[in-house]
Amino acid sequence: MSDARFAAAKLLIRQRESGAFSNILLGSALSEAGLSERDKAFAAALFYGCVEREMTLNFILSQYSRLPVEKIEPQAKIILHMGIYQLMYMPSVPDSAAVNESVKLCKKLKLYSAEGFVNGLLRNFLRSEKKVDYSGLQTEERLSVEYSCPKELCAKWITEYGEDNAIKALKASLGAPPIYARVNTTKISDDDLVKLLKKEGVSASVNPKLSGCIRLEKTGDIERLDSFKKGYFHIQDVSSQLCCHTLKPIVNETVLDICAAPGGKSFTMAEMMGNNGRVLAMDLYEQRVGLIEQGAERLGLRIIEVKENNATRYNKEIPLADKVLCDAPCSGLGVIRRKPEIKYKKLEYFAELPILQKAILDVSSRYVKVGGTLVYSTCTLSRAENDEVAADFAASHPDFSPIVMPIPYADAANSSTRTFFPEEDGGDGFFTASFRRIK
């Protein structure tokens, strides 16, 4: 595993220096490292773990380091984070290996002066039986340290959604996220796909709460699977699938997906329509539009048309539609477990988003036929980006009325707006608001 740890260390150095999203860094880097599948999995788990637990790891360091955390040499701090993470959160790693391999990393990274410091701190942590002292911390501070989430975000969620929902979101933000797929029901049934995937060595099971949705485990490289190449499924989270069920497109309708890339919702909606009708999938950038086109071709979804389009400007070439999905750019606070760096951004970084969201929603509404349905959605947990944008739209658009769109999911709120809190074994955090054009 030495090479896996070295690969994880180099990735963490790049991530801390560049601020790039971990999921973007990870894919190509591990392939270039020439690791076995087992070592790739270990390196990925260690890398993601250190990113998502950074605040917790720093808190532990502060209790055991003779130096203030901010004065520890950055690469030595990364090695200590990796060592502590293995000791705390990777029970399959022997304590001795976690310590010894951390010291070896100092040599590999030519941090010779840090060897004794790293060795001494980790052994001191072991002698204390890995004790972490949370005493004296108030609720928000404790949650912040325990779940490695900035105190201001913990406070925001407690204020806006209550402590129970805040803790639910925090728990779900840590650890490997579940992988769900949408079955291409124009080609295969749920049960038949599960059987086929099992023959390909993938652990798959039908989601008992949602038809057309399956959970995948031990996938390896998904794109190598014959079932993927033949277009029998695409990867899509449960909450994203529920968003499509909220819009409820049917056969022979015209449907617009305003901010569609990478295309998952467009694909699901085309499948719900039995590949009959018209789905216009749009995005601002040519490359992202190309991704939608490639996905639709692989899945055999002939009713999907793609188009470059600026969602903030009305385009008279776009037809009026029966159903319009406005899945707006957002802060992504509902998908932290997939992009853990998001939680470390200052909340003011997201302050201007509602202005953009309102502009896109306003333009999107102009494409809805009288009697048609408009759904506004985000993958975030923020009242300002969700409920307040929806309320502002309802107040300023008397030609639209909020409506309840029933969905086939147990315990879904009987409301025109729905907040889906992330679940450890379920969907990501998500929001939908439904409207009907009445005049």
Secondary structure, 3 states (H helix, E strand, C coil): CHHHHHHHHHHHHHHHHHCCCHHHHHHHHHHHCCCCHHHHHHHHHHHHHHHHCHHHHHHHHHHHCCCCHHHCCHHHHHHHHHHHHHHHHCCCCCHHHHHHHHHHHHHHCCCHHHHHHHHHHHHHHHHCCCCCCCCCCCHHHHHHHHCCCCHHHHHHHHHHHCHHHHHHHHHHCCCCCCEEEEECCCCCCHHHHHHHHHHCCCEEEECCCCCCEEEEECCCCHHHCHHHHCCCEEECCHHHHHHHHHHCCCCCCEEEECCCCCCHHHHHHHHHCCCCCEEEEEECCHHHHHHHHHHHHHHCCCCEEEEECCCCCCCCCCCCEEEEEEECCCCCCCCCCCCHHHHHCCHHHHCCHHHHHHHHHHHHHCCEEEEEEEEEEECCCCCCCCHHHHHHHHHHCCCEEECCCCCCCCCCCCCCEEEECCCCCCCCCEEEEEEEECC
